[in-house]
Amino acid sequence: MTTDAQPPQSQAQSRANDSDLMLVQRTVTGDPRAYELLVVKYQRRIQRLIGRMVRDVDLVEDIAQETFIRAYRALHQFRGDSQFYTWLYRIAVNTSKKFLLELKRDPTVSENAFKPDDESNETSWSGNEPMADETPESVLAAKEIATAVNLALEVLPDDLRQALTLREIEGLSYEEISELMSCPIGTVRSRIFRAREAISAKVRPMLEKQTGKRW
């Protein structure tokens, strides 16, 4: 017996996609207030994304503004084949790279890349969770481990770093990452696995030192 019923999460995502598409269509037909709603909805996420790509915080607002301007100009090209945020994400990344190239700077993930935010979900890594027996020594150890994670992240190959960031920070599905990176889902899974293994190899000795046992 087959059923067309979707799990609650899929239904919610579907409704969100339909809502975004409706706002896009209203904007294209001449309702600027509809686009304002899309900006309000995604502005913070886009700013956080850009903030993880550039170190200069003064650039974040300018790049975000340019992202939404470019998206507005290209809005008639959006057909709803993918999620609106996935489409907007690509524009934000390309806009960030353009800014950085013009300034002759290299795209890089900032040290705040793995800090949780109010939209983090259960798939995201969290470096600031309270510890049961928090002491000055344990706080220092946690900061050292967080620094090691960020350093390990920064030296990853671009494809591994991007895949891991999309999964652990943005909380995107493997299917969405596959679409964004234009590669098979199997490749996405492989890149994320290799990225996690590389970071674990750097952090594991520090964890063993703190706990006195092997992981």
TINUFI-76935 format. One line per 4 residues: number of its first residue (from 1); their letters; for each residue z, y, x of C-alpha. Coordinates in nm, 4 decimals. Each point is the difference from the previous one (the first is absolute). Layout:
BEGIN
NUM	A	Z:Y:X  ... $
//
This chain:
BEGIN
1	MTTD	0.0000:0.0000:0.0000  -0.0963:0.3399:0.1420  0.1528:0.3358:-0.0694  -0.1021:0.3551:0.0663 $
5	AQPP	0.3587:0.1201:0.0193  0.0836:0.1982:0.3119  0.3419:0.0109:0.1682  0.1967:0.3180:-0.0758 $
9	QSQA	-0.0679:0.1469:0.3446  -0.3763:-0.0536:-0.0370  0.0070:0.1547:-0.3463  0.1836:0.3057:0.1320 $
13	QSRA	-0.2462:0.0343:0.2867  -0.2907:-0.0345:-0.2396  0.1398:0.2741:-0.2234  0.0468:0.2253:0.3035 $
17	NDSD	-0.3600:-0.0605:0.1065  -0.1254:0.0778:-0.3503  0.2069:0.3189:-0.0061  -0.1410:0.1140:0.3343 $
21	LMLV	-0.3560:-0.0741:-0.1081  0.0545:0.1962:-0.3202  0.1256:0.3006:0.1985  -0.2995:-0.0264:0.2335 $
25	QRTV	-0.2385:-0.0047:-0.2934  0.1719:0.2991:-0.1601  -0.0244:0.1915:0.3282  -0.3691:-0.0766:0.0407 $
29	TGDP	-0.0662:0.1229:-0.3537  0.1624:0.3342:0.0772  0.3767:-0.0324:-0.0438  0.1630:0.1298:0.3231 $
33	RAYE	0.3513:-0.0675:-0.1345  -0.0774:-0.3724:0.0077  -0.0587:0.0172:0.3738  0.3229:0.1917:0.0436 $
37	LLVV	0.1791:-0.3012:-0.1483  -0.1659:-0.2295:0.2558  0.1048:0.2330:0.2816  0.3590:0.0085:-0.1226 $
41	KYQR	0.0027:-0.3788:-0.0334  -0.1274:-0.0787:0.3496  0.0831:0.3055:0.2104  0.3216:-0.1347:0.1501 $
45	RIQR	-0.1511:-0.3396:0.0827  -0.2997:0.1627:0.1682  0.2240:0.2352:0.1979  0.2121:-0.2934:0.1188 $
49	LIGR	-0.3144:-0.1889:0.0985  -0.1310:0.2955:0.2001  0.3427:0.0527:0.1542  -0.0183:-0.3519:0.1408 $
53	MVRD	-0.3369:0.0701:0.1583  0.0742:0.3304:0.1712  0.2979:0.1222:0.1983  -0.0455:0.3672:-0.0804 $
57	VDLV	0.1864:0.0532:-0.3270  -0.1618:0.3427:-0.0343  -0.3337:-0.1722:-0.0558  0.1121:-0.2279:-0.2816 $
61	EDIA	-0.0227:0.2517:-0.2848  -0.3369:0.1341:0.1186  -0.1481:-0.3482:0.0289  0.1392:-0.1021:-0.3391 $
65	QETF	-0.1510:0.3101:-0.1601  -0.3367:-0.0711:0.1602  0.0225:-0.3608:-0.1177  0.0393:0.1014:-0.3621 $
69	IRAY	-0.2776:0.2585:0.0303  -0.2381:-0.2619:0.1372  0.1059:-0.2475:-0.2655  -0.0631:0.2578:-0.2722 $
73	RALH	-0.3501:0.0703:0.1295  -0.0799:-0.3715:0.0122  0.1744:-0.0923:-0.3238  -0.3271:-0.0651:-0.1826 $
77	QFRG	-0.0566:-0.2897:0.2424  0.3162:-0.1829:-0.1085  -0.0956:-0.2790:-0.2393  0.3329:-0.1790:-0.0364 $
81	DSQF	-0.1122:-0.3077:0.1937  0.3148:0.0325:0.2096  0.3353:0.1673:-0.0571  -0.0107:0.3793:0.0197 $
85	YTWL	0.2661:0.0005:0.2724  -0.2081:-0.2416:0.2087  -0.2949:0.2384:-0.0281  0.2196:0.3026:0.0731 $
89	YRIA	0.1607:-0.1817:0.2936  -0.3382:-0.0339:0.1722  -0.0668:0.3699:-0.0388  0.3440:0.0871:0.1413 $
93	VNTS	-0.0487:-0.2240:0.3036  -0.3469:0.1366:0.0709  0.1182:0.3581:-0.0450  0.2928:-0.0597:0.2364 $
97	KKFL	-0.2263:-0.1472:0.2644  -0.2390:0.2942:-0.0325  0.2833:0.2491:0.0493  0.1304:-0.1902:0.3008 $
101	LELK	-0.3413:-0.0299:0.1588  -0.0584:0.3705:-0.0425  0.3318:0.0655:0.1701  -0.0813:-0.2656:0.2630 $
105	RDPT	0.3083:-0.1979:-0.0914  0.0350:-0.3718:-0.0334  0.1011:-0.1479:-0.3396  0.3436:-0.1562:0.0351 $
109	VSEN	0.2787:-0.1326:-0.2147  0.3110:0.2127:0.0200  0.3487:-0.1277:0.0719  0.0813:0.0429:-0.3688 $
113	AFKP	-0.2560:-0.2629:-0.1006  0.2534:-0.2621:-0.0992  0.2535:0.2216:-0.1737  0.0354:-0.0976:-0.3659 $
117	DDES	-0.0727:0.2454:-0.2801  0.0702:0.0186:-0.3709  -0.3173:-0.1936:-0.0753  0.0696:-0.2880:0.2379 $
121	NETS	-0.0114:-0.3443:-0.1553  0.1313:-0.3387:0.0941  -0.2878:-0.0613:0.2415  0.0794:0.3022:0.2143 $
125	WSGN	0.1957:-0.0116:0.3234  0.3166:0.2039:-0.0069  0.1719:0.1278:0.3087  0.2802:0.1906:-0.1681 $
129	EPMA	0.1726:-0.2603:-0.2147  0.3805:0.0235:0.0235  0.1681:-0.2734:0.2020  0.3088:-0.1814:-0.1149 $
133	DETP	0.2060:0.0752:0.3133  -0.1480:0.3283:0.1168  0.1411:0.1192:0.3308  -0.1227:0.2549:0.2549 $
137	ESVL	-0.1249:-0.2919:0.2103  -0.1867:-0.1602:-0.2892  -0.1531:0.3336:-0.1032  -0.1211:0.0552:0.3565 $
141	AAKE	-0.1399:-0.3529:0.0133  -0.1824:0.0543:-0.3287  -0.1553:0.3207:0.1332  -0.1087:-0.1766:0.3192 $
145	IATA	-0.1599:-0.2782:-0.2024  -0.1764:0.2538:-0.2250  -0.1332:0.1773:0.3086  -0.1231:-0.3299:0.1408 $
149	VNLA	-0.1774:-0.0780:-0.3290  -0.1743:0.3381:0.0007  -0.1049:-0.0340:0.3630  -0.1317:-0.3493:-0.0640 $
153	LEVL	-0.1890:0.1302:-0.3016  -0.1622:0.2824:0.1936  -0.1474:-0.2298:0.2656  -0.1530:-0.2413:-0.2508 $
157	PDDL	-0.3804:-0.0061:-0.0229  -0.1218:0.2375:-0.2711  -0.1070:-0.2761:-0.2393  0.3372:-0.1769:0.0192 $
161	RQAL	0.1989:0.3217:-0.0332  -0.2016:0.1164:-0.2998  0.0278:-0.3341:-0.1801  0.3763:-0.0174:0.0542 $
165	TLRE	0.0522:0.3614:-0.1053  -0.2002:-0.0470:-0.3179  0.2034:-0.3076:-0.0902  0.3520:0.0901:0.1089 $
169	IEGL	-0.0031:0.3773:-0.0445  -0.2513:0.0644:-0.2761  0.0857:-0.3248:-0.1794  -0.3644:-0.0787:-0.0723 $
173	SYEE	-0.1119:-0.3495:-0.0975  -0.2084:-0.2178:0.2299  -0.2957:0.0572:-0.2311  0.0358:0.3782:0.0241 $
177	ISEL	0.0330:-0.0135:0.3779  -0.3064:-0.2230:0.0169  -0.1955:0.2590:-0.1932  0.1274:0.2925:0.2049 $
181	MSCP	-0.0673:-0.1679:0.3351  -0.3263:-0.1616:-0.1126  0.0966:-0.3467:0.1176  0.0859:-0.3375:-0.1618 $
185	IGTV	0.3506:-0.0616:-0.1308  0.0415:-0.2752:0.2584  -0.0586:0.2550:0.2745  0.2557:0.2334:-0.1574 $
189	RSRI	0.2612:-0.2767:-0.0063  -0.0777:-0.0870:0.3620  0.0320:0.3606:0.1152  0.3311:0.0492:-0.1782 $
193	FRAR	0.1355:-0.3269:0.1404  -0.1049:0.0911:0.3546  0.1478:0.3490:-0.0361  0.3326:-0.1362:-0.1228 $
197	EAIS	0.0084:-0.2562:0.2801  -0.0691:0.2668:0.2630  0.2789:0.2226:-0.1304  0.2410:-0.2926:-0.0360 $
201	AKVR	-0.0635:-0.0972:0.3630  0.1192:0.3457:0.1061  0.2997:0.0161:-0.2330  0.1238:-0.3615:0.0082 $
205	PMLE	0.1714:0.0276:0.3439  0.1943:0.3033:-0.1224  0.1105:-0.1847:-0.3137  0.1079:-0.3001:0.2047 $
209	KQTG	0.2011:0.2279:0.2270  0.1779:0.1529:-0.2993  0.0692:-0.3214:-0.1874  0.0440:-0.2377:0.2900 $
213	KRW	-0.2332:-0.2569:-0.1553  -0.3686:-0.0820:0.0134  -0.2335:0.0766:-0.2898 $
//
